Amino acid sequence: MNLEQYIETAIRPRLQGDGGEVRFAEQKEDSLTLVFQGECSKCLILERCVRWIEEQIAHDLGVRVHIRAVRKKPYFWDA
């Protein structure tokens, strides 16, 4: 299983359970960019969640990655 599939099948459903959303954006070597939306986009403890995702990837896939989190706020927040 590659990282994009792992995010889609193992991580995304867990975040959706709390009203969040995560989308795989890009991977460059050991750096992974994820876009966080929904409740995740305004979460005060997003960095803790990102560290948890890194730990889950290391545990389940045996791969060490650094995640760059991008918050994408809903379009209507600008109104």
N, C-alpha and C positions, 0 to 999 in steps of 0.2 A: 504494500500500500504506500502510495506517495503522500507527501505532506498535504497537498491540496485535497485529496480524497479523505485523509484523516481529519482535517479541519471540518470538512463537509459532513462526515458521517459520525464522528465522535464528539467533537467540540461544539459545533453549531447547535445541535438539538439541546444540549445542556444550557446554553445561553438563551435560547429561545424560550425555554421553560420559565425564565425570569423576565421575559419581555425584551431581551437583547437580540442582537443580530451580529454575526461576524461573516466577513467575506474574504476569501483568499485573494490577494492582489498580486504579489510577486515574490519570487525567491531568487536570491543571489547568494550562492555558496551557502554559508551558515546564517544568513540573514533572511528573515521572513517578514513581509509586510502584510498586515491584516487590517482591514477596514471595519471599524466597529460602528454600528448604527443602533437605532431603537434606544432602549434604556441604557445600553452600553455607551452611547455617545455622550451622555451626561453623568455617567457614574463617577462617584468620588473615589472609588477604590479600583479603578480600571487597571492600575499598575499591578496590584495584587493578583488580579485575574490573569493578566499577561504572564506573570511569573508562574502561576499555576498551569497555564497552557504550555509554557516551556517545559515545566516538570513532567506533565503528562506525555508530551512528545518524547522526552528523554526516556521515560519509563516504558512506554508502550512501543516505541519505534527504535529506541537505542540511538537516537540522533540528538546532538546538542545544537540548538538554534538560539539565535537572539531575535526576538520579535520587536518590530517597530510597529507601534499602534497608531493608527490614523483614525481620529474621530470624525465622523461625517454626520453633521447635524441635519435634521429634516429641513427641507426648503422653507417650510412655513415659519421657522424660527426667525427668519430675516424680516418677516412682515411686521 
